[in-house]
Amino acid sequence: EPQHGTKDKDVVFFVSGNISMNIHTERMGYQQEEFVCPRGEKSRHPKPCERKRRVCCFFHQTDCDQALHHPCRTHSNHPQLPHTQTGVQTEGCLDVALTKNPEIKLPMIVLPGTQVRMTVKRFSVDYNMINEHGTFSAGDTITGRVTLEASKETSLQSLFIKAKGKAEVKWNEHEGQNPVAFSGKKKYFSLKILLQEGKGDGSEIITPGRHVYPFTFQIPAKEMPSSYMGKWGKITYCLKAKLIRTLWLIDKAKTEFTYLSKTNMIIPGLREPQHGSKVVFLASGNISMDIHIETMGYLSGEAIKVLVEIHNNSTRTVNPDFYLYEEQSFFAKHKRKVYTNDIIKERGDSVTASTRQTVTKVLTIPPQLPVSLLDCSILKLEYRLKVTLDIPMAKDPEVKLPLIPTEEMPSSYVAKFGKITYSLKTKLTRSMRMTSKVKVEFTFLSKSDMIVPGLR
């Protein structure tokens, strides 16, 4: 951060007035071999001071003198200074004749130069995939390695890696003329493994060459939302490695992994048909439409067959429009921010006046579409099918139906508050009041659940 100091010197035994001085530096920390440029400023009140004056700035016993009406610059080149030296100061003073000179001291910290930082040529984190999609779920084990390449010997205080999962949202709004920031965070887990630890006195040395540190984490077996990147928020799961060489010399590496929640599949009515209707009344007659889709849940890349029954009893020709859109909701400080985006937009066949017609439209779920997020308290992602009727000279009616895109059909699963089941149903109708039903459940096993390293 920028550093600043000020000093007022009143020359009380002269009638010439007083003198004030301000010293500024760009920041507190400077690297070895970097130029330090303090700026000195003066002012005189209330009468002109006719005394001879100068500004002196000192940096580790190096000084320069310049006229007061120019910014004072000290170009100090000290590669021999040890890094993280906290006793170094920038000092500015006013040389005022026949009186005690006022002075200002600002703290400085000398950081390692470029050559010291280049000692570590490479510092990275990698992990092993457990399935063809590269996703992880609750209870899975994630393994990987931290790779460190050093060009020469370097000291070490500690080397560790963390696995983290969190959600965060952030956006800005204006209330009148004042901007207001809204933000929120939700932490799901944080795990840490210490890979190597020094003795604290700098005696632990990393030798030149390539060093590999393996690690293993088990993702907590609890309900957490899937990875997602939204308009004003995100849900991320990552691995962070940190190499602490000295107090001020720290190397970091980070990589994200994709987490897929299985609880997204446990949704009431996921495989049940969906239906919606709407009626609009006009002077020339009424118009009604009924929307039907086979189910609420669809796989990525699967086709949605939409049936629209339109009763056009008016004198106008209408056109149905079909939309698949996403709705992102963000929550912070009891405030909700919504963002909608059309993914698919298509038009159906026209329905002429005084006719009844069934319009069929097939929409395909785009591949790699993010799954719905319904289990995060500060961020939600929902999908909807919307059908509107374009009626000339009237407000267009619309019907919305929920959709749940999924990555794949999940394995049969029973949890505390829900389950995933697959079954065969047979119904025999003998009369309006006499029906017989038979239901048999079977177990479905997803192939992706079988792709686990070391399973055999």
C-alpha positions as CSV (number, residue, x, y, z in Angstrom):
1,E,0.0,0.0,0.0
2,P,1.1,3.6,-0.5
3,Q,3.0,5.2,2.4
4,H,2.7,8.8,3.4
5,G,4.0,11.1,6.1
6,T,3.6,14.8,7.0
7,K,5.4,17.2,9.2
8,D,4.8,20.9,10.1
9,K,7.7,23.0,11.3
10,D,6.8,26.4,12.7
11,V,9.8,28.9,12.7
12,V,8.5,30.7,15.8
13,F,11.5,33.0,16.3
14,F,11.3,34.5,12.8
15,V,8.5,36.5,11.2
16,S,8.8,34.7,7.8
17,G,6.1,32.2,8.5
18,N,6.0,28.3,8.8
19,I,7.1,25.4,6.6
20,S,5.2,22.1,6.0
21,M,6.6,18.9,4.3
22,N,4.9,15.8,2.9
23,I,6.7,12.6,1.8
24,H,5.1,9.9,-0.4
25,T,6.2,6.5,-1.6
26,E,4.3,4.1,-3.9
27,R,4.2,1.2,-1.4
28,M,6.0,-0.3,1.5
29,G,7.5,-3.4,-0.1
30,Y,10.3,-3.2,-2.8
31,Q,12.3,-5.9,-4.4
32,Q,16.0,-6.1,-4.5
33,E,17.5,-4.0,-7.3
34,E,14.3,-2.1,-7.7
35,F,14.3,1.8,-7.8
36,V,12.7,3.6,-4.9
37,C,11.3,7.1,-5.8
38,P,10.1,9.1,-2.8
39,R,8.3,12.4,-3.6
40,G,8.8,15.4,-1.4
41,E,6.4,18.4,-1.3
42,K,6.6,21.6,0.6
43,S,4.3,24.5,1.4
44,R,4.8,27.9,3.0
45,H,2.3,29.8,5.2
46,P,1.4,32.6,5.4
47,K,4.3,34.7,4.4
48,P,7.1,33.9,1.9
49,C,10.1,32.3,3.6
50,E,13.4,33.7,2.3
51,R,15.6,31.1,3.9
52,K,17.8,28.7,2.0
53,R,16.3,25.3,2.1
54,R,16.7,21.8,0.6
55,V,15.1,18.3,0.8
56,C,17.2,15.3,1.7
57,C,15.9,11.7,1.3
58,F,17.9,8.8,2.7
59,F,17.5,5.1,1.9
60,H,19.9,2.8,3.8
61,Q,22.7,5.4,4.0
62,T,22.3,6.7,0.4
63,D,21.2,10.3,-0.1
64,C,20.5,12.9,-2.8
65,D,19.9,16.6,-2.6
66,Q,17.5,18.4,-5.0
67,A,15.8,21.7,-5.0
68,L,12.6,21.8,-3.0
69,H,10.4,22.8,-5.8
70,H,11.1,19.5,-7.7
71,P,10.0,16.0,-6.5
72,C,12.8,14.4,-4.6
73,R,13.9,11.0,-6.1
74,T,16.2,8.5,-4.6
75,H,17.4,5.9,-7.1
76,S,18.7,3.3,-4.8
77,N,20.2,0.1,-6.2
78,H,21.0,-2.3,-3.5
79,P,21.3,-6.0,-4.6
80,Q,23.3,-6.7,-1.5
81,L,20.5,-6.0,0.8
82,P,19.1,-9.1,2.4
83,H,15.5,-9.7,1.6
84,T,12.7,-9.4,4.2
85,Q,14.9,-6.8,6.0
86,T,12.4,-4.8,8.1
87,G,14.8,-2.3,9.5
88,V,15.2,-0.3,6.3
89,Q,13.6,3.1,6.2
90,T,12.9,6.0,3.7
91,E,13.8,9.2,5.5
92,G,13.0,12.8,4.3
93,C,14.1,15.9,6.1
94,L,14.1,19.7,5.6
95,D,17.5,21.5,6.0
96,V,16.3,24.8,7.5
97,A,19.1,27.2,8.5
98,L,19.4,28.2,12.1
99,T,16.8,25.8,13.4
100,K,16.2,22.1,14.1
101,N,15.5,20.2,10.9
102,P,12.1,18.4,10.8
103,E,12.2,14.8,9.4
104,I,9.8,12.1,8.4
105,K,10.5,8.3,8.4
106,L,8.5,5.7,6.4
107,P,8.9,2.0,6.9
108,M,10.2,-0.2,4.0
109,I,10.4,-4.0,3.5
110,V,13.0,-5.3,1.0
111,L,11.5,-8.4,-0.9
112,P,13.4,-11.0,-2.8
113,G,14.6,-10.0,-6.3
114,T,13.8,-11.7,-9.6
115,Q,16.7,-14.1,-9.4
116,V,15.6,-15.4,-6.0
117,R,12.1,-16.0,-7.2
118,M,13.3,-17.9,-10.3
119,T,14.9,-20.5,-8.1
120,V,11.7,-22.5,-8.4
121,K,11.2,-23.2,-12.1
122,R,7.9,-25.0,-11.8
123,F,5.3,-25.5,-9.2
124,S,2.1,-27.3,-10.2
125,V,-0.8,-29.5,-9.0
126,D,-2.3,-32.4,-11.0
127,Y,-4.9,-35.0,-10.2
128,N,-6.1,-38.4,-11.6
129,M,-9.5,-38.8,-13.3
130,I,-11.7,-41.6,-12.1
131,N,-14.1,-41.7,-15.0
132,E,-14.4,-40.6,-18.6
133,H,-16.2,-37.4,-17.7
134,G,-13.6,-36.3,-15.2
135,T,-16.1,-35.7,-12.5
136,F,-16.1,-36.5,-8.7
137,S,-19.0,-37.0,-6.3
138,A,-19.5,-37.3,-2.6
139,G,-17.3,-40.0,-1.0
140,D,-15.0,-40.3,-4.0
141,T,-11.2,-40.4,-3.5
142,I,-9.1,-37.9,-5.4
143,T,-5.4,-38.6,-5.9
144,G,-2.7,-36.6,-7.5
145,R,0.7,-35.0,-7.1
146,V,2.4,-31.7,-6.4
147,T,5.4,-31.2,-8.7
148,L,8.3,-28.9,-7.8
149,E,11.3,-28.1,-9.9
150,A,14.2,-26.1,-8.5
151,S,17.1,-24.7,-10.4
152,K,19.3,-24.5,-7.3
153,E,19.1,-25.0,-3.5
154,T,16.4,-23.1,-1.8
155,S,15.1,-23.0,1.8
156,L,11.7,-24.4,2.9
157,Q,9.5,-23.6,5.8
158,S,6.4,-25.7,4.8
159,L,4.7,-27.3,1.8
160,F,1.1,-28.2,2.0
161,I,-2.0,-28.8,-0.2
162,K,-5.7,-28.1,0.5
163,A,-8.9,-29.4,-1.1
164,K,-11.7,-26.9,-0.9
165,G,-15.3,-26.5,-1.9
166,K,-17.3,-23.3,-1.8
167,A,-20.0,-21.1,-3.3
168,E,-19.8,-17.4,-3.7
169,V,-22.0,-14.6,-5.3
170,K,-21.3,-11.0,-5.9
171,W,-23.0,-8.2,-7.7
172,N,-23.5,-4.4,-7.6
173,E,-26.7,-2.3,-7.6
174,H,-27.5,1.4,-7.3
175,E,-29.8,2.7,-4.6
176,G,-30.4,6.3,-5.8
177,Q,-27.0,7.7,-6.5
178,N,-25.1,5.3,-4.2
179,P,-23.6,2.0,-5.5
180,V,-24.3,-0.9,-3.1
181,A,-22.3,-4.2,-3.2
182,F,-24.0,-7.5,-2.4
183,S,-22.0,-10.6,-1.7
184,G,-22.3,-14.0,0.0
185,K,-20.2,-17.1,0.6
186,K,-20.9,-20.7,1.5
187,K,-18.1,-23.0,2.5
188,Y,-18.7,-26.8,2.0
189,F,-15.4,-28.3,3.1
190,S,-11.7,-27.6,3.5
191,L,-9.1,-30.4,3.9
192,K,-5.4,-30.0,4.4
193,I,-2.4,-32.3,4.0
194,L,1.1,-31.2,5.1
195,L,3.5,-32.6,2.5
196,Q,6.8,-31.3,4.0
197,E,7.7,-29.1,6.9
198,G,10.9,-27.3,7.8
199,K,12.4,-26.8,11.2
200,G,11.6,-23.0,11.3
201,D,15.2,-21.9,11.2
202,G,15.7,-22.1,7.5
203,S,17.9,-25.2,7.7
204,E,15.5,-27.3,5.6
205,I,16.8,-27.2,2.0
206,I,15.2,-28.3,-1.3
207,T,17.9,-29.7,-3.6
208,P,18.1,-28.8,-7.3
209,G,16.0,-31.0,-9.5
210,R,12.4,-32.3,-9.8
211,H,10.5,-33.3,-6.7
212,V,7.1,-35.1,-6.7
213,Y,4.8,-35.2,-3.6
214,P,1.8,-37.5,-3.9
215,F,-1.4,-36.8,-2.0
216,T,-4.9,-38.4,-1.4
217,F,-8.1,-36.8,-0.4
218,Q,-11.5,-38.3,0.3
219,I,-14.4,-35.9,-0.6
220,P,-16.8,-35.7,2.3
221,A,-19.8,-37.9,2.0
222,K,-22.4,-35.2,2.4
223,E,-24.8,-33.2,0.2
224,M,-23.1,-30.5,-1.8
225,P,-24.1,-28.7,-5.1
226,S,-22.4,-29.4,-8.4
227,S,-19.7,-27.2,-9.9
228,Y,-21.1,-24.2,-11.7
229,M,-20.0,-20.8,-13.2
230,G,-22.9,-18.3,-13.4
231,K,-23.4,-14.6,-14.2
232,W,-22.9,-13.3,-10.7
233,G,-21.7,-16.3,-8.8
234,K,-20.0,-19.7,-8.9
235,I,-19.6,-23.0,-7.2
236,T,-16.0,-24.2,-7.3
237,Y,-14.0,-27.2,-6.0
238,C,-10.3,-26.9,-6.2
239,L,-6.9,-28.1,-5.0
240,K,-4.5,-25.4,-3.8
241,A,-0.8,-26.1,-3.0
242,K,1.4,-23.6,-1.2
243,L,5.2,-23.6,-0.9
244,I,6.4,-21.2,1.9
245,R,10.1,-20.5,1.5
246,T,10.4,-17.4,3.7
247,L,7.9,-15.1,5.3
248,W,7.6,-13.0,2.1
249,L,8.5,-15.6,-0.5
250,I,5.5,-17.9,-1.2
251,D,4.7,-20.0,-4.3
252,K,1.2,-21.1,-5.1
253,A,-0.5,-23.5,-7.5
254,K,-4.1,-24.2,-8.0
255,T,-6.3,-26.5,-10.2
256,E,-10.1,-27.0,-10.2
257,F,-11.9,-30.2,-10.5
258,T,-15.6,-30.9,-11.5
259,Y,-17.9,-32.1,-8.7
260,L,-21.2,-33.7,-9.7
261,S,-23.9,-34.0,-7.1
262,K,-25.9,-37.2,-7.1
263,T,-28.6,-35.6,-4.9
264,N,-29.6,-33.5,-8.0
265,M,-31.2,-36.7,-9.3
266,I,-33.5,-37.2,-6.3
267,I,-36.3,-34.8,-7.3
268,P,-40.0,-35.6,-6.8
269,G,-41.8,-36.0,-10.2
270,L,-38.5,-36.2,-12.2
271,R,-39.9,-38.9,-14.5
272,E,-43.6,-37.9,-14.5
273,P,-45.4,-36.2,-17.4
274,Q,-45.8,-32.4,-17.3
275,H,-48.8,-30.4,-18.3
276,G,-49.9,-26.7,-18.5
277,S,-52.7,-24.7,-20.0
278,K,-53.7,-21.1,-20.7
279,V,-56.9,-19.4,-22.0
280,V,-57.1,-15.8,-23.4
281,F,-60.3,-14.0,-24.2
282,L,-60.6,-11.7,-27.1
283,A,-63.5,-9.7,-28.6
284,S,-63.7,-12.1,-31.5
285,G,-63.6,-15.2,-29.4
286,N,-61.3,-17.1,-27.0
287,I,-58.0,-18.9,-27.6
288,S,-56.8,-21.8,-25.4
289,M,-53.7,-23.9,-25.5
290,D,-52.7,-27.1,-23.6
291,I,-49.0,-28.1,-23.3
292,H,-47.8,-31.7,-22.8
293,I,-44.3,-33.2,-22.4
294,E,-43.4,-36.8,-21.5
295,T,-41.3,-36.1,-18.4
296,M,-39.5,-33.4,-16.4
297,G,-36.0,-35.0,-16.5
298,Y,-34.0,-35.3,-19.7
299,L,-30.5,-36.5,-20.4
300,S,-27.9,-34.3,-22.1
301,G,-28.5,-34.4,-25.8
302,E,-32.0,-36.0,-25.5
303,A,-35.0,-34.7,-27.5
304,I,-38.0,-33.1,-25.9
305,K,-41.2,-33.8,-27.7
306,V,-43.7,-30.9,-27.1
307,L,-47.3,-31.3,-27.9
308,V,-49.5,-28.1,-28.1
309,E,-53.3,-28.4,-28.5
310,I,-54.6,-25.0,-29.7
311,H,-58.3,-24.1,-29.9
312,N,-58.5,-20.9,-31.9
313,N,-62.1,-19.6,-31.7
314,S,-61.1,-16.1,-32.7
315,T,-60.7,-14.4,-36.1
316,R,-57.0,-14.1,-35.8
317,T,-54.1,-16.3,-36.9
318,V,-51.7,-17.3,-34.1
319,N,-48.2,-18.7,-34.0
320,P,-46.7,-20.7,-31.2
321,D,-43.1,-20.0,-30.1
322,F,-41.0,-22.5,-28.1
323,Y,-38.3,-21.5,-25.7
324,L,-35.8,-23.4,-23.5
325,Y,-34.3,-20.9,-21.1
326,E,-32.2,-20.9,-17.9
327,E,-32.9,-18.9,-14.8
328,Q,-30.0,-18.1,-12.5
329,S,-30.9,-16.8,-9.0
330,F,-28.4,-15.2,-6.6
331,F,-29.1,-14.5,-2.9
332,A,-27.2,-12.1,-0.5
333,K,-28.3,-9.8,2.3
334,H,-32.0,-10.9,1.9
335,K,-31.8,-9.7,-1.7
336,R,-32.4,-11.8,-4.9
337,K,-30.8,-11.1,-8.2
338,V,-32.2,-13.0,-11.3
339,Y,-30.6,-13.5,-14.7
340,T,-32.4,-15.3,-17.6
341,N,-31.0,-16.5,-20.8
342,D,-32.7,-18.1,-23.8
343,I,-30.9,-21.4,-24.8
344,I,-33.3,-22.4,-27.6
345,K,-35.9,-20.4,-29.5
346,E,-38.0,-21.9,-32.3
347,R,-41.4,-21.1,-34.0
348,G,-44.1,-23.7,-34.7
349,D,-46.7,-23.9,-37.4
350,S,-49.4,-21.2,-37.6
351,V,-53.0,-21.9,-36.5
352,T,-55.6,-20.1,-38.6
353,A,-58.8,-18.6,-37.3
354,S,-61.6,-20.7,-36.1
355,T,-59.6,-24.0,-36.1
356,R,-58.4,-26.6,-33.7
357,Q,-54.9,-28.0,-34.2
358,T,-52.2,-30.0,-32.5
359,V,-48.7,-28.6,-33.0
360,T,-45.7,-30.9,-32.4
361,K,-42.2,-29.5,-31.8
362,V,-39.0,-31.4,-31.0
363,L,-36.3,-29.5,-29.0
364,T,-33.0,-31.1,-28.3
365,I,-31.2,-30.6,-24.9
366,P,-27.8,-29.1,-25.8
367,P,-24.8,-31.4,-24.8
368,Q,-22.7,-30.3,-21.9
369,L,-25.5,-28.2,-20.5
370,P,-24.9,-27.6,-16.7
371,V,-27.2,-29.6,-14.4
372,S,-29.8,-27.9,-12.4
373,L,-28.8,-26.5,-9.0
374,L,-31.5,-26.7,-6.4
375,D,-29.5,-27.5,-3.3
376,C,-27.4,-24.3,-2.8
377,S,-28.7,-21.7,-0.4
378,I,-27.1,-18.7,-2.2
379,L,-27.2,-19.8,-5.9
380,K,-29.8,-21.6,-7.9
381,L,-29.9,-22.7,-11.6
382,E,-33.3,-23.8,-13.0
383,Y,-34.5,-24.6,-16.6
384,R,-37.9,-24.1,-18.0
385,L,-39.8,-24.8,-21.2
386,K,-41.9,-21.8,-22.3
387,V,-44.5,-21.8,-25.0
388,T,-46.1,-18.5,-26.1
389,L,-48.8,-17.7,-28.6
390,D,-48.0,-14.7,-30.9
391,I,-51.5,-13.0,-31.2
392,P,-51.6,-9.9,-33.3
393,M,-52.8,-6.8,-31.4
394,A,-53.0,-8.6,-28.1
395,K,-50.8,-9.7,-25.1
396,D,-49.2,-13.0,-25.8
397,P,-50.2,-15.8,-23.4
398,E,-47.5,-18.1,-22.2
399,V,-47.1,-21.4,-20.3
400,K,-44.0,-22.5,-18.4
401,L,-43.0,-26.0,-17.5
402,P,-40.0,-27.0,-15.4
403,L,-37.2,-29.1,-16.9
404,I,-34.3,-30.9,-15.2
405,P,-31.4,-31.7,-17.5
406,T,-29.2,-34.5,-16.1
407,E,-25.7,-35.8,-17.2
408,E,-26.8,-39.4,-17.4
409,M,-29.3,-41.9,-15.9
410,P,-28.1,-42.4,-12.3
411,S,-27.8,-45.7,-10.6
412,S,-30.6,-46.9,-8.3
413,Y,-30.1,-45.1,-5.0
414,V,-31.9,-44.8,-1.6
415,A,-31.1,-41.9,0.6
416,K,-32.6,-40.6,3.9
417,F,-34.9,-38.0,2.2
418,G,-35.3,-39.5,-1.3
419,K,-34.6,-42.3,-3.7
420,I,-33.9,-43.1,-7.4
421,T,-36.0,-46.1,-8.6
422,Y,-36.7,-47.8,-11.9
423,S,-39.8,-49.9,-12.4
424,L,-42.2,-51.6,-14.8
425,K,-45.9,-51.0,-14.4
426,T,-48.8,-52.8,-16.0
427,K,-52.4,-51.7,-15.7
428,L,-55.6,-53.7,-16.7
429,T,-58.8,-51.8,-16.9
430,R,-61.9,-54.0,-16.8
431,S,-64.4,-51.2,-16.3
432,M,-64.5,-47.6,-15.1
433,R,-64.4,-48.7,-11.5
434,M,-62.4,-51.9,-11.8
435,T,-58.7,-51.7,-12.6
436,S,-55.7,-53.9,-11.7
437,K,-52.1,-52.7,-11.4
438,V,-48.9,-54.6,-11.2
439,K,-45.5,-52.9,-10.4
440,V,-42.0,-54.5,-10.4
441,E,-38.9,-52.5,-9.5
442,F,-35.5,-53.4,-11.0
443,T,-32.0,-52.2,-10.2
444,F,-30.2,-49.9,-12.7
445,L,-26.4,-49.5,-12.5
446,S,-24.7,-46.7,-14.4
447,K,-21.6,-47.7,-16.2
448,S,-19.8,-44.5,-15.1
449,D,-20.1,-45.8,-11.5
450,M,-17.9,-48.8,-12.4
451,I,-15.0,-46.7,-13.7
452,V,-13.0,-46.6,-10.5
453,P,-9.2,-47.0,-10.4
454,G,-8.1,-50.1,-8.5
455,L,-11.6,-51.6,-8.5
456,R,-10.2,-55.1,-9.2
